[in-house]
Structure formats: structure tokens, C-alpha cells
Amino acid sequence: TLATLYLGDSIDSIGAKYVADALVMNKSLTTLYLKNNIESEGAKYIADALRINKTLAKLHLGNNIDSTGAKYIGDALCVNRALSALYLGPTILNQQAQGTLLMLY
């Protein structure tokens, strides 16, 4: 059973949609590494999956998303209680995205 998936910077927002579709059904993956290239659109796909997924505990997004993408993820985490670690890397976030993520703390 696969528990960790490292995709590096090998996928874009369309690839993120496929990963998100798999996350909706997956019951074993606990750690997901996605670095670079998924952008806001891909972050929305991942966020939608996080609203349903109950097993992913660690999500590494690296320098992957902008403030809009971070807001999508933050909003999803208001529903998702399984994720215990979120790594955004050196992402620069606007105040709205920062506020959304800080409300989770």
C-alpha cells in the first residue's frame, strides 16, 4: 500500500486534477509532495479533494501556489481534520490568504 507519493515538479494543474481525483478515493496515502507548477487551478483541485479525503496527514506544496491557491487550501482545511502538516515553502501570500491559514492555527 502506497503511503507517500513524491511527484516533485513533474505535474502541472491538469496533473493535479488527476492526483485530486485519486485522493478522493484513496484510503492509504498519508504524505503527498507536489513541488512547483500546479498553480491556483491545481490548488483548487487539491483543495476540493481535501474536503473529502480523510487519510492525508502531510501535504508539501513547496513554492507551488499563489495567494489564491493558498486560500483554496485554507478554506478546505476548515472542513478537513485529517491533515496535520501543511508545507508551503517560500510562497508569498497576500493578507487574505494569510488570514485564512492563520484561522486554522
C-alpha angles and dihedrals in degrees: 000000000000112000101165128040121188114188099163112191094326098110137059130200092291090052088049088058090057091048090049091050089053092047091058091062100029120107101175110046110103102165129042126183117195115168125186131339108047092099124180095313092054091045089056090054091049091045092052089052091048089059088064106027115094102181109053107104103169128039120183113191100165114191089336112119142039129225093283091054091047090052090052090052093045093050091050091051090060084071102031114078098172098073109089101168130043120180117192099169118206094341116151110223131192121233094264093055091043090052093050092052094043091054087065093059 
